Amino acid sequence: MAKTSKRVAQARPAKFKTRQYSRCRRCGRPRAVYRKFGICRICLRELAHGGFIPGMTKSSW
């Protein structure tokens, strides 16, 4: 419920430009969101391990 209300509140235009922040499109997490993908680090890792992000591989050295 709390995440849903935050998503609805974020859909409205912010009163000040600096108040805008990014949320994960998949789970709604407000922190550690990659701008390039629009998803958080946790969802990015899950999708990458599942092979849903083309070109992304697990690094090993």
matplotlib code that plots the C-alpha trace (Angstrom):
import matplotlib.pyplot as plt

x = [0.0, 2.8, 4.7, 1.5, 0.7, 4.3, 4.1, 0.8, 2.3, 5.4, 3.2, 2.0, 4.4, 6.7, 6.3, 10.1, 12.4, 14.9, 12.2, 12.0, 13.6, 13.7, 11.9, 12.4, 9.8, 9.6, 9.4, 9.1, 12.4, 13.6, 17.3, 20.1, 18.1, 20.2, 19.0, 20.0, 17.7, 15.2, 15.4, 17.1, 20.3, 18.4, 16.0, 18.9, 20.8, 17.8, 17.1, 20.8, 21.1, 17.9, 19.3, 16.6, 19.0, 20.8, 24.6, 25.0, 27.1, 28.4, 32.0, 34.8, 38.5]
y = [0.0, 2.4, 1.8, 2.2, 5.6, 6.8, 5.8, 7.8, 10.8, 10.7, 10.6, 14.1, 17.0, 18.0, 21.4, 21.9, 20.4, 19.1, 17.0, 14.6, 11.2, 8.0, 4.8, 1.3, 0.5, -3.1, -3.0, 0.7, 0.8, 4.5, 3.8, 2.5, 3.0, 2.8, 5.6, 3.6, 0.8, 2.5, -0.4, -0.9, -2.9, -5.9, -6.2, -5.6, -8.5, -10.8, -10.0, -10.2, -13.7, -14.8, -13.6, -11.0, -8.1, -8.6, -8.2, -8.3, -11.1, -12.0, -10.7, -13.0, -12.4]
z = [0.0, 0.9, -2.3, -4.4, -2.8, -3.4, -7.0, -7.4, -5.6, -7.8, -11.0, -10.1, -11.1, -8.3, -6.7, -7.1, -9.7, -7.1, -5.4, -8.4, -7.9, -9.7, -8.6, -10.0, -12.7, -11.6, -7.8, -6.8, -4.9, -4.5, -4.0, -6.3, -9.5, -12.7, -15.1, -18.2, -17.4, -15.0, -12.5, -9.2, -8.6, -7.2, -10.2, -12.6, -11.1, -11.2, -14.9, -15.8, -14.2, -16.0, -19.4, -20.0, -20.6, -23.9, -23.9, -20.1, -18.8, -15.3, -15.0, -13.9, -13.5]

ax = plt.figure().add_subplot(projection="3d")
ax.plot(x, y, z, "-o")
ax.set_aspect("equal")
plt.show()
